[in-house]
Amino acid sequence: MKQGCKHINDIVNAQIPFIKRHLNKHKYFQHIADDNEAMADFIQKYGFAYREVYCEYVCKDKDCDFYKNLQVDK
């Protein structure tokens, strides 16, 4: 049975202040007027990198499938 991330809420909660700091610039450069649309676009484009950093350097639970899949490219 695959084990998903147990800390997805932690990742999202840690990501929110980062997104808020950069949202206005992202809206400007991507020509997006709506905050919600801009936030979804930001997460779609950069969320993978934030999750990898969180899993690699913050999370102490290294048994999930996502973390194990990160190790394949090393």
C-alpha positions in Angstrom: 0.0 0.0 0.0 1.4 3.4 -1.0 1.9 5.8 1.8 1.2 9.5 0.9 2.4 12.5 2.7 1.2 12.8 6.3 2.3 16.4 6.4 0.5 18.0 3.5 -1.2 20.5 5.8 2.1 21.5 7.3 3.5 22.0 3.8 0.6 24.2 2.7 0.6 26.2 6.0 4.3 26.8 5.6 3.9 27.8 2.0 1.1 30.4 2.5 3.3 33.2 4.0 5.9 32.7 1.2 3.2 33.0 -1.5 1.7 36.1 0.1 5.1 37.8 0.1 5.5 37.2 -3.7 1.9 37.2 -4.9 1.8 40.8 -6.1 4.9 40.4 -8.2 3.7 37.1 -9.6 0.4 38.7 -10.6 2.2 41.6 -12.3 4.7 39.4 -14.2 2.1 36.8 -15.2 -0.6 39.4 -16.1 -3.1 38.0 -13.6 -5.5 40.3 -11.9 -7.3 37.9 -9.5 -5.6 36.9 -6.3 -7.1 33.4 -6.2 -6.1 32.7 -9.8 -2.6 34.0 -9.2 -2.2 31.8 -6.1 -3.3 28.7 -8.0 -0.9 29.6 -10.8 2.0 30.2 -8.4 1.4 26.8 -6.7 1.1 25.0 -10.0 4.4 26.5 -11.3 6.5 26.5 -8.1 4.7 24.3 -5.6 6.8 21.2 -6.5 10.0 23.0 -5.5 8.6 24.2 -2.2 7.4 20.6 -1.4 10.8 19.2 -2.3 12.6 21.6 -0.1 10.2 21.0 2.8 10.5 17.2 2.4 14.3 17.2 2.1 15.2 19.7 4.8 12.3 20.2 7.2 10.3 17.0 7.4 11.6 14.4 9.8 9.4 11.6 8.4 11.4 10.0 5.5 9.2 7.0 5.1 6.7 8.4 2.6 6.6 7.5 -1.0 7.0 11.1 -2.2 10.3 11.4 -0.3 11.5 8.0 -1.5 10.8 9.1 -5.1 12.9 12.2 -4.6 15.9 10.0 -3.9 15.7 8.3 -7.4 17.5 11.2 -9.2 20.4 11.5 -6.7 
